[in-house]
Amino acid sequence: MRPLLAATDAGDALIGWGTPTRSAAGIFAARAAIRDWLRDAGENGVVSLNDCEGLYTFVHRDAARRKLDVFCDRSGMVGTYYAADEHGVWVASSALAIACVHPTRLSRDCWACLTVVGYPLRDLSLFEGIRRIMPGELVTCESGAVRVKRWWTPPMGQPASEPPRELAKRFVDEQIATLRTRFGDAERIICTLTGGLDTRSLVALVHPLNLPVKYFTGESENPSDIDLARGIVEKLKLDWEYHPVGRTSPEDWRELFTLVGYLTDGEKQPLSFLSRWSVDLANENHVMLWGIGGEVYKDHWSKHEPAAFLLKGKDQYERLINWRTGDGHIPYEAFEPSFRAEARERVLALLYADDREMQAVERLSRLDLLYAIERVRRWAALHMFSSGWWIIPDIPMVRQNTFDLIYRLKRDARSAAAFQRWVIWHAWSACGEIPNNQGYTTRPPELMSPGERAKWAWLDLNKLRKKVTKKLLHKTVDLPPVADQPTYRSLFGDFLDVSKMKSAAFYTNDGLRAVIGRSLDRNLTGQTPLNLITGLEIAMRAAKMLKT
């Protein structure tokens, strides 16, 4: 993550990693700026850095006061962990790194999260006593004590007063200025392109800058993305290429999977399509720009979902678990029945704790916000770390003011992704003339024709029919293995030998064998239980100080 270090003769030090900016200057574009930051922190404390935007974590050592301050940005995308005992305090960008020097054991709460939803919640890490610093938190270590407080609190009770059209116009102006400042002299930029709104926003924002951009589309779970991307390229005259998975050798897959398992502490799925693209593009000398992250701008409880939602649980929190957390978690059948119930109750308790902190927000918006916060941890951090090993990462689309916007954006601004559609329209209206990958128009709601509105309603009804039918009929389709692509057995047979697995004690023997046996001879793919089981095994073998 390209860490930066500044120090003084007195022993003060400021370490930063991520992509922080101050005003219009990126700290990586102007390294001398960190000396000013260190002086500010020494004279005024870390609160003087509150105007810092971007994705980052800072660690500040005040030698005279024997004090250590650690704080992260308002989004929490750059993961940072800490642990303390009678011997001292450890701070690292990896919980796994701390587990190699600090005696610990696996956290039962975190294991419950991995079981129920597939990733940790709140400040949990995979290891007991090692905590993740939450968005907007400041951790101070002084005189043998560790104190945690907030330096920033989301403005949850302050909805935006401007309509989506005006919010998006200001956002576009800010993002274009940021892109020009950071990448105006870049020799080569590569951007993702699918048929969705997220990457369409990126295309629209990058276009006015006349940068040396090449777009690409990687192999996707949705094959229509390739055809849609090709159609967008033809209409907008973009430089583009397609990257199929078959380009990556088995040795590269093994290295990729293992490194991402280390980098994400075994907490997340170590394989994603974005990870695959990173490997395909490993030999390119370029800056990579990912999509705008539209997931957090959308109204997740849209018109067609409440009906399907009712099929998924007795209250909103159970429905949040059942409906919104994907299918990559470890199946219950791999665990003892008593732990299944315990795990679910532990996860619900964590969700209730989040809910209590957001009582000022209307209930549906509260669930929406909760999902956005967890989405950041589940996906964005993984993308940063999995891509950061092979390419030069930067995510200028998700800046500090973007998250401020999320926390105070009215629901009507997010309905039908109105804000994001206006972003595309303001930045490059030609992008907005092309429908997205689900057939919906990309125009903002106010500009839709009667025919587009009618088609929108029909697509909503058809989507509801498919989701309800899938739930009622329990239809699943297993794709046959592809002969020339690596399988889990060929790449990770040594990690998935149940008799030798260090994590085997946390499952039932028969249940674990059943889960592994179902997928062992299948090709590597995206969000699957076997990916998570393998990543956890990799992490546990690496945690040198882990107690039995």
Secondary structure, DSSP 8 states (H G I E B T S, - for coil): ---EEEE-TTS-EEEEEEEEEETTEETTT-TTHHHHHHHHHHHH-GGGGTTEEEEEEEEEEETTTTEEEEEE-SS--S--EEEEETTEEEEES-HHHHHTTS-B-B-HHHHHHHHHTSS--TT--SBTT-EE--TTEEEEEETTEEEEEES----TT----S-HHHHHHHHHHHHHHHHHHHHTT-S-EEEE--SSHHHHHHHHHHGGGT--EEEEEE--SSTHHHHHHHHHHHHHT--EEEE-GGGS-HHHHHHHHHHHHHHTTTSS-S--HHHHHHHHTTT--SEEE----GGGGS-SS-TTHHHHHGGG-SSHHHHHHHHHS-S-S--GGGS-HHHHHHHHHHHHHHHHHHHHTTTTS-HHHHHHHHHHHHHIIIIIHHHHHHHHTTSEEE-TTS-HHHHHHHHT--HHHHGGGHHHHHHHHHH-HHHHTS--TTS---S-GGG--HHHHHHHHHHHHHHHHHHHHHHHHT--------TTS-BHHHHHTTTT-TTT-TTGGGS-HHHHHHHHHHHTTSB--SS-HHHHHHHHHHHHHH-TTB--
